Amino acid sequence: MVETIIWSIISLIVGIVLGFLIARIVTKKTLEKNPPINEKMIEAMMSSMGRKPSQKQVKQVMAQMNRFK
């Protein structure tokens, strides 16, 4: 009975640690494939919509994006 409880606790701890490490690796790989948006991406997006963005407009959009993270 006591052995079962001890093994359950050990299994739980190992599962939590492994889950954390796996989630961390997956998150790193995802961010490498799809990096967060940056100023060049915003400029390209605005240019594709047919307008030449000023640096002030790009900074405003970046501030809005950062505010909603």
Gaussian input, Z-matrix of N, CA and C with variables (Angstrom, degrees):
# hf/3-21g

backbone

0 1
 N
 C     1     B1
 C     2     B2     1     A1
 N     3     B3     2     A2     1     D1
 C     4     B4     3     A3     2     D2
 C     5     B5     4     A4     3     D3
 N     6     B6     5     A5     4     D4
 C     7     B7     6     A6     5     D5
 C     8     B8     7     A7     6     D6
 N     9     B9     8     A8     7     D7
 C    10    B10     9     A9     8     D8
 C    11    B11    10    A10     9     D9
 N    12    B12    11    A11    10    D10
 C    13    B13    12    A12    11    D11
 C    14    B14    13    A13    12    D12
 N    15    B15    14    A14    13    D13
 C    16    B16    15    A15    14    D14
 C    17    B17    16    A16    15    D15
 N    18    B18    17    A17    16    D16
 C    19    B19    18    A18    17    D17
 C    20    B20    19    A19    18    D18
 N    21    B21    20    A20    19    D19
 C    22    B22    21    A21    20    D20
 C    23    B23    22    A22    21    D21
 N    24    B24    23    A23    22    D22
 C    25    B25    24    A24    23    D23
 C    26    B26    25    A25    24    D24
 N    27    B27    26    A26    25    D25
 C    28    B28    27    A27    26    D26
 C    29    B29    28    A28    27    D27
 N    30    B30    29    A29    28    D28
 C    31    B31    30    A30    29    D29
 C    32    B32    31    A31    30    D30
 N    33    B33    32    A32    31    D31
 C    34    B34    33    A33    32    D32
 C    35    B35    34    A34    33    D33
 N    36    B36    35    A35    34    D34
 C    37    B37    36    A36    35    D35
 C    38    B38    37    A37    36    D36
 N    39    B39    38    A38    37    D37
 C    40    B40    39    A39    38    D38
 C    41    B41    40    A40    39    D39
 N    42    B42    41    A41    40    D40
 C    43    B43    42    A42    41    D41
 C    44    B44    43    A43    42    D42
 N    45    B45    44    A44    43    D43
 C    46    B46    45    A45    44    D44
 C    47    B47    46    A46    45    D45
 N    48    B48    47    A47    46    D46
 C    49    B49    48    A48    47    D47
 C    50    B50    49    A49    48    D48
 N    51    B51    50    A50    49    D49
 C    52    B52    51    A51    50    D50
 C    53    B53    52    A52    51    D51
 N    54    B54    53    A53    52    D52
 C    55    B55    54    A54    53    D53
 C    56    B56    55    A55    54    D54
 N    57    B57    56    A56    55    D55
 C    58    B58    57    A57    56    D56
 C    59    B59    58    A58    57    D57
 N    60    B60    59    A59    58    D58
 C    61    B61    60    A60    59    D59
 C    62    B62    61    A61    60    D60
 N    63    B63    62    A62    61    D61
 C    64    B64    63    A63    62    D62
 C    65    B65    64    A64    63    D63
 N    66    B66    65    A65    64    D64
 C    67    B67    66    A66    65    D65
 C    68    B68    67    A67    66    D66
 N    69    B69    68    A68    67    D67
 C    70    B70    69    A69    68    D68
 C    71    B71    70    A70    69    D69
 N    72    B72    71    A71    70    D70
 C    73    B73    72    A72    71    D71
 C    74    B74    73    A73    72    D72
 N    75    B75    74    A74    73    D73
 C    76    B76    75    A75    74    D74
 C    77    B77    76    A76    75    D75
 N    78    B78    77    A77    76    D76
 C    79    B79    78    A78    77    D77
 C    80    B80    79    A79    78    D78
 N    81    B81    80    A80    79    D79
 C    82    B82    81    A81    80    D80
 C    83    B83    82    A82    81    D81
 N    84    B84    83    A83    82    D82
 C    85    B85    84    A84    83    D83
 C    86    B86    85    A85    84    D84
 N    87    B87    86    A86    85    D85
 C    88    B88    87    A87    86    D86
 C    89    B89    88    A88    87    D87
 N    90    B90    89    A89    88    D88
 C    91    B91    90    A90    89    D89
 C    92    B92    91    A91    90    D90
 N    93    B93    92    A92    91    D91
 C    94    B94    93    A93    92    D92
 C    95    B95    94    A94    93    D93
 N    96    B96    95    A95    94    D94
 C    97    B97    96    A96    95    D95
 C    98    B98    97    A97    96    D96
 N    99    B99    98    A98    97    D97
 C   100   B100    99    A99    98    D98
 C   101   B101   100   A100    99    D99
 N   102   B102   101   A101   100   D100
 C   103   B103   102   A102   101   D101
 C   104   B104   103   A103   102   D102
 N   105   B105   104   A104   103   D103
 C   106   B106   105   A105   104   D104
 C   107   B107   106   A106   105   D105
 N   108   B108   107   A107   106   D106
 C   109   B109   108   A108   107   D107
 C   110   B110   109   A109   108   D108
 N   111   B111   110   A110   109   D109
 C   112   B112   111   A111   110   D110
 C   113   B113   112   A112   111   D111
 N   114   B114   113   A113   112   D112
 C   115   B115   114   A114   113   D113
 C   116   B116   115   A115   114   D114
 N   117   B117   116   A116   115   D115
 C   118   B118   117   A117   116   D116
 C   119   B119   118   A118   117   D117
 N   120   B120   119   A119   118   D118
 C   121   B121   120   A120   119   D119
 C   122   B122   121   A121   120   D120
 N   123   B123   122   A122   121   D121
 C   124   B124   123   A123   122   D122
 C   125   B125   124   A124   123   D123
 N   126   B126   125   A125   124   D124
 C   127   B127   126   A126   125   D125
 C   128   B128   127   A127   126   D126
 N   129   B129   128   A128   127   D127
 C   130   B130   129   A129   128   D128
 C   131   B131   130   A130   129   D129
 N   132   B132   131   A131   130   D130
 C   133   B133   132   A132   131   D131
 C   134   B134   133   A133   132   D132
 N   135   B135   134   A134   133   D133
 C   136   B136   135   A135   134   D134
 C   137   B137   136   A136   135   D135
 N   138   B138   137   A137   136   D136
 C   139   B139   138   A138   137   D137
 C   140   B140   139   A139   138   D138
 N   141   B141   140   A140   139   D139
 C   142   B142   141   A141   140   D140
 C   143   B143   142   A142   141   D141
 N   144   B144   143   A143   142   D142
 C   145   B145   144   A144   143   D143
 C   146   B146   145   A145   144   D144
 N   147   B147   146   A146   145   D145
 C   148   B148   147   A147   146   D146
 C   149   B149   148   A148   147   D147
 N   150   B150   149   A149   148   D148
 C   151   B151   150   A150   149   D149
 C   152   B152   151   A151   150   D150
 N   153   B153   152   A152   151   D151
 C   154   B154   153   A153   152   D152
 C   155   B155   154   A154   153   D153
 N   156   B156   155   A155   154   D154
 C   157   B157   156   A156   155   D155
 C   158   B158   157   A157   156   D156
 N   159   B159   158   A158   157   D157
 C   160   B160   159   A159   158   D158
 C   161   B161   160   A160   159   D159
 N   162   B162   161   A161   160   D160
 C   163   B163   162   A162   161   D161
 C   164   B164   163   A163   162   D162
 N   165   B165   164   A164   163   D163
 C   166   B166   165   A165   164   D164
 C   167   B167   166   A166   165   D165
 N   168   B168   167   A167   166   D166
 C   169   B169   168   A168   167   D167
 C   170   B170   169   A169   168   D168
 N   171   B171   170   A170   169   D169
 C   172   B172   171   A171   170   D170
 C   173   B173   172   A172   171   D171
 N   174   B174   173   A173   172   D172
 C   175   B175   174   A174   173   D173
 C   176   B176   175   A175   174   D174
 N   177   B177   176   A176   175   D175
 C   178   B178   177   A177   176   D176
 C   179   B179   178   A178   177   D177
 N   180   B180   179   A179   178   D178
 C   181   B181   180   A180   179   D179
 C   182   B182   181   A181   180   D180
 N   183   B183   182   A182   181   D181
 C   184   B184   183   A183   182   D182
 C   185   B185   184   A184   183   D183
 N   186   B186   185   A185   184   D184
 C   187   B187   186   A186   185   D185
 C   188   B188   187   A187   186   D186
 N   189   B189   188   A188   187   D187
 C   190   B190   189   A189   188   D188
 C   191   B191   190   A190   189   D189
 N   192   B192   191   A191   190   D190
 C   193   B193   192   A192   191   D191
 C   194   B194   193   A193   192   D192
 N   195   B195   194   A194   193   D193
 C   196   B196   195   A195   194   D194
 C   197   B197   196   A196   195   D195
 N   198   B198   197   A197   196   D196
 C   199   B199   198   A198   197   D197
 C   200   B200   199   A199   198   D198
 N   201   B201   200   A200   199   D199
 C   202   B202   201   A201   200   D200
 C   203   B203   202   A202   201   D201
 N   204   B204   203   A203   202   D202
 C   205   B205   204   A204   203   D203
 C   206   B206   205   A205   204   D204

   B1=1.4646
   B2=1.5282
   B3=1.3198
   B4=1.4621
   B5=1.5216
   B6=1.3421
   B7=1.4583
   B8=1.5260
   B9=1.3063
   B10=1.4594
   B11=1.5237
   B12=1.3109
   B13=1.4598
   B14=1.5235
   B15=1.3149
   B16=1.4645
   B17=1.5295
   B18=1.3521
   B19=1.4624
   B20=1.5328
   B21=1.3196
   B22=1.4659
   B23=1.5258
   B24=1.3180
   B25=1.4595
   B26=1.5281
   B27=1.3257
   B28=1.4705
   B29=1.5302
   B30=1.3200
   B31=1.4703
   B32=1.5205
   B33=1.3172
   B34=1.4603
   B35=1.5233
   B36=1.3081
   B37=1.4624
   B38=1.5276
   B39=1.3354
   B40=1.4670
   B41=1.5328
   B42=1.3221
   B43=1.4658
   B44=1.5142
   B45=1.3218
   B46=1.4614
   B47=1.5210
   B48=1.3193
   B49=1.4712
   B50=1.5252
   B51=1.3293
   B52=1.4647
   B53=1.5284
   B54=1.3091
   B55=1.4642
   B56=1.5182
   B57=1.3156
   B58=1.4659
   B59=1.5234
   B60=1.3353
   B61=1.4628
   B62=1.5303
   B63=1.3101
   B64=1.4638
   B65=1.5237
   B66=1.3216
   B67=1.4658
   B68=1.5251
   B69=1.3097
   B70=1.4583
   B71=1.5270
   B72=1.3232
   B73=1.4667
   B74=1.5257
   B75=1.3255
   B76=1.4618
   B77=1.5282
   B78=1.3229
   B79=1.4611
   B80=1.5229
   B81=1.3236
   B82=1.4607
   B83=1.5228
   B84=1.3382
   B85=1.4612
   B86=1.5214
   B87=1.3227
   B88=1.4547
   B89=1.5245
   B90=1.3247
   B91=1.4630
   B92=1.5222
   B93=1.3247
   B94=1.4600
   B95=1.5226
   B96=1.3309
   B97=1.4627
   B98=1.5164
   B99=1.3164
   B100=1.4715
   B101=1.5187
   B102=1.3316
   B103=1.4654
   B104=1.5290
   B105=1.3229
   B106=1.4572
   B107=1.5295
   B108=1.3011
   B109=1.4623
   B110=1.5225
   B111=1.3219
   B112=1.4589
   B113=1.5283
   B114=1.3256
   B115=1.4641
   B116=1.5215
   B117=1.3205
   B118=1.4729
   B119=1.5243
   B120=1.3176
   B121=1.4642
   B122=1.5231
   B123=1.3179
   B124=1.4681
   B125=1.5190
   B126=1.3402
   B127=1.4682
   B128=1.5177
   B129=1.3314
   B130=1.4605
   B131=1.5222
   B132=1.3287
   B133=1.4540
   B134=1.5240
   B135=1.3250
   B136=1.4656
   B137=1.5314
   B138=1.3288
   B139=1.4624
   B140=1.5294
   B141=1.3108
   B142=1.4645
   B143=1.5212
   B144=1.3267
   B145=1.4601
   B146=1.5279
   B147=1.3308
   B148=1.4559
   B149=1.5138
   B150=1.3047
   B151=1.4703
   B152=1.5178
   B153=1.3058
   B154=1.4671
   B155=1.5283
   B156=1.3291
   B157=1.4676
   B158=1.5311
   B159=1.3132
   B160=1.4620
   B161=1.5220
   B162=1.3112
   B163=1.4661
   B164=1.5358
   B165=1.3169
   B166=1.4657
   B167=1.5331
   B168=1.3431
   B169=1.4634
   B170=1.5326
   B171=1.3238
   B172=1.4608
   B173=1.5230
   B174=1.3377
   B175=1.4715
   B176=1.5265
   B177=1.3426
   B178=1.4602
   B179=1.5313
   B180=1.3228
   B181=1.4651
   B182=1.5289
   B183=1.3343
   B184=1.4753
   B185=1.5292
   B186=1.3199
   B187=1.4703
   B188=1.5287
   B189=1.3464
   B190=1.4615
   B191=1.5283
   B192=1.3227
   B193=1.4589
   B194=1.5279
   B195=1.3237
   B196=1.4498
   B197=1.5197
   B198=1.3231
   B199=1.4566
   B200=1.5213
   B201=1.3372
   B202=1.4570
   B203=1.5249
   B204=1.3021
   B205=1.4682
   B206=1.4972
   A1=110.16
   A2=116.94
   A3=120.82
   A4=110.21
   A5=116.12
   A6=120.44
   A7=111.53
   A8=116.62
   A9=121.65
   A10=110.98
   A11=117.39
   A12=121.67
   A13=110.21
   A14=117.53
   A15=121.08
   A16=110.55
   A17=116.96
   A18=119.96
   A19=111.27
   A20=116.85
   A21=120.30
   A22=110.88
   A23=116.84
   A24=121.32
   A25=110.36
   A26=116.94
   A27=120.44
   A28=110.11
   A29=117.11
   A30=120.85
   A31=111.07
   A32=116.72
   A33=120.68
   A34=111.02
   A35=117.84
   A36=122.23
   A37=110.71
   A38=117.08
   A39=120.79
   A40=110.42
   A41=117.36
   A42=121.69
   A43=112.27
   A44=116.86
   A45=120.68
   A46=110.50
   A47=117.55
   A48=121.24
   A49=110.51
   A50=117.38
   A51=120.21
   A52=111.68
   A53=117.23
   A54=120.99
   A55=111.94
   A56=116.34
   A57=120.72
   A58=110.63
   A59=116.52
   A60=120.07
   A61=111.70
   A62=117.16
   A63=120.66
   A64=110.24
   A65=117.91
   A66=120.98
   A67=110.93
   A68=117.12
   A69=121.38
   A70=111.54
   A71=116.59
   A72=120.81
   A73=110.73
   A74=116.75
   A75=120.83
   A76=110.42
   A77=117.35
   A78=120.83
   A79=111.25
   A80=117.64
   A81=120.60
   A82=111.51
   A83=116.68
   A84=120.20
   A85=111.04
   A86=117.46
   A87=121.19
   A88=110.80
   A89=117.72
   A90=120.45
   A91=111.90
   A92=117.97
   A93=119.79
   A94=110.88
   A95=117.39
   A96=120.99
   A97=111.73
   A98=117.64
   A99=123.27
   A100=108.94
   A101=117.08
   A102=118.38
   A103=111.56
   A104=116.72
   A105=119.66
   A106=110.37
   A107=116.21
   A108=121.03
   A109=110.16
   A110=115.98
   A111=120.46
   A112=109.40
   A113=117.15
   A114=121.22
   A115=112.47
   A116=117.51
   A117=119.72
   A118=111.19
   A119=116.56
   A120=119.50
   A121=110.89
   A122=116.90
   A123=120.88
   A124=109.76
   A125=117.45
   A126=120.50
   A127=110.89
   A128=117.12
   A129=120.77
   A130=111.22
   A131=116.46
   A132=120.46
   A133=110.97
   A134=116.98
   A135=120.11
   A136=110.81
   A137=116.81
   A138=120.09
   A139=110.82
   A140=117.00
   A141=119.85
   A142=111.54
   A143=116.97
   A144=120.69
   A145=111.29
   A146=116.56
   A147=119.52
   A148=114.85
   A149=117.88
   A150=118.89
   A151=109.74
   A152=114.95
   A153=121.20
   A154=107.38
   A155=117.01
   A156=118.93
   A157=111.87
   A158=114.80
   A159=119.58
   A160=108.19
   A161=115.68
   A162=119.44
   A163=110.15
   A164=116.60
   A165=120.73
   A166=110.85
   A167=116.24
   A168=119.65
   A169=111.16
   A170=116.36
   A171=120.18
   A172=109.73
   A173=116.92
   A174=120.48
   A175=111.14
   A176=116.77
   A177=120.01
   A178=110.74
   A179=116.41
   A180=119.86
   A181=110.08
   A182=116.64
   A183=119.76
   A184=110.69
   A185=116.39
   A186=119.70
   A187=110.32
   A188=116.81
   A189=119.98
   A190=110.85
   A191=116.70
   A192=119.73
   A193=110.39
   A194=117.55
   A195=121.51
   A196=112.59
   A197=115.61
   A198=119.76
   A199=111.75
   A200=118.20
   A201=121.52
   A202=113.11
   A203=119.00
   A204=120.91
   A205=110.86
   D1=-50.05
   D2=-179.54
   D3=-67.45
   D4=-36.70
   D5=178.26
   D6=-61.58
   D7=-40.42
   D8=179.44
   D9=-63.13
   D10=-42.28
   D11=179.29
   D12=-65.61
   D13=-43.39
   D14=179.78
   D15=-62.83
   D16=-45.66
   D17=179.26
   D18=-64.48
   D19=-34.92
   D20=177.84
   D21=-64.68
   D22=-43.72
   D23=179.31
   D24=-65.05
   D25=-43.68
   D26=178.76
   D27=-62.89
   D28=-42.99
   D29=178.96
   D30=-62.84
   D31=-40.14
   D32=178.68
   D33=-62.71
   D34=-45.83
   D35=-179.85
   D36=-63.38
   D37=-45.54
   D38=178.60
   D39=-62.22
   D40=-40.79
   D41=178.75
   D42=-63.26
   D43=-41.61
   D44=178.85
   D45=-64.76
   D46=-45.19
   D47=-179.56
   D48=-64.00
   D49=-47.28
   D50=179.39
   D51=-63.58
   D52=-40.45
   D53=177.77
   D54=-61.27
   D55=-41.84
   D56=178.40
   D57=-63.26
   D58=-46.40
   D59=-178.03
   D60=-65.12
   D61=-42.25
   D62=179.19
   D63=-65.03
   D64=-43.50
   D65=178.99
   D66=-62.62
   D67=-37.29
   D68=178.79
   D69=-65.37
   D70=-43.67
   D71=179.22
   D72=-64.56
   D73=-44.74
   D74=-179.48
   D75=-63.26
   D76=-41.23
   D77=179.31
   D78=-64.12
   D79=-41.72
   D80=178.13
   D81=-61.82
   D82=-44.36
   D83=179.62
   D84=-63.98
   D85=-40.17
   D86=179.68
   D87=-64.44
   D88=-41.86
   D89=179.09
   D90=-68.66
   D91=-29.64
   D92=176.14
   D93=-69.91
   D94=-39.98
   D95=179.40
   D96=-73.11
   D97=-39.91
   D98=-177.31
   D99=-126.01
   D100=82.18
   D101=-177.67
   D102=-66.05
   D103=155.71
   D104=177.08
   D105=-61.02
   D106=157.70
   D107=-176.56
   D108=-66.44
   D109=141.80
   D110=178.35
   D111=-128.44
   D112=-178.69
   D113=-174.70
   D114=-64.50
   D115=-36.64
   D116=179.53
   D117=-65.28
   D118=-37.05
   D119=177.84
   D120=-65.45
   D121=-39.82
   D122=178.96
   D123=-65.42
   D124=-43.18
   D125=177.97
   D126=-60.44
   D127=-43.23
   D128=179.37
   D129=-64.24
   D130=-40.34
   D131=179.89
   D132=-64.95
   D133=-43.99
   D134=179.60
   D135=-67.99
   D136=-37.26
   D137=178.61
   D138=-66.44
   D139=-36.51
   D140=179.07
   D141=-68.40
   D142=-21.78
   D143=177.41
   D144=-86.83
   D145=2.37
   D146=173.68
   D147=92.94
   D148=18.56
   D149=177.67
   D150=-132.25
   D151=144.32
   D152=178.88
   D153=-92.23
   D154=109.90
   D155=-176.30
   D156=-78.63
   D157=143.63
   D158=172.50
   D159=-86.03
   D160=166.40
   D161=-179.40
   D162=-64.50
   D163=-33.99
   D164=179.07
   D165=-63.66
   D166=-42.92
   D167=178.77
   D168=-63.74
   D169=-40.78
   D170=179.68
   D171=-63.25
   D172=-43.14
   D173=178.92
   D174=-63.11
   D175=-38.06
   D176=179.20
   D177=-64.26
   D178=-43.65
   D179=179.66
   D180=-65.09
   D181=-40.82
   D182=178.06
   D183=-61.90
   D184=-41.08
   D185=179.43
   D186=-63.15
   D187=-40.52
   D188=178.13
   D189=-65.15
   D190=-41.94
   D191=-179.58
   D192=-63.99
   D193=-42.34
   D194=-179.55
   D195=-67.69
   D196=-30.37
   D197=179.90
   D198=-68.49
   D199=-30.52
   D200=-176.20
   D201=-96.33
   D202=10.92
   D203=178.77
   D204=-71.18

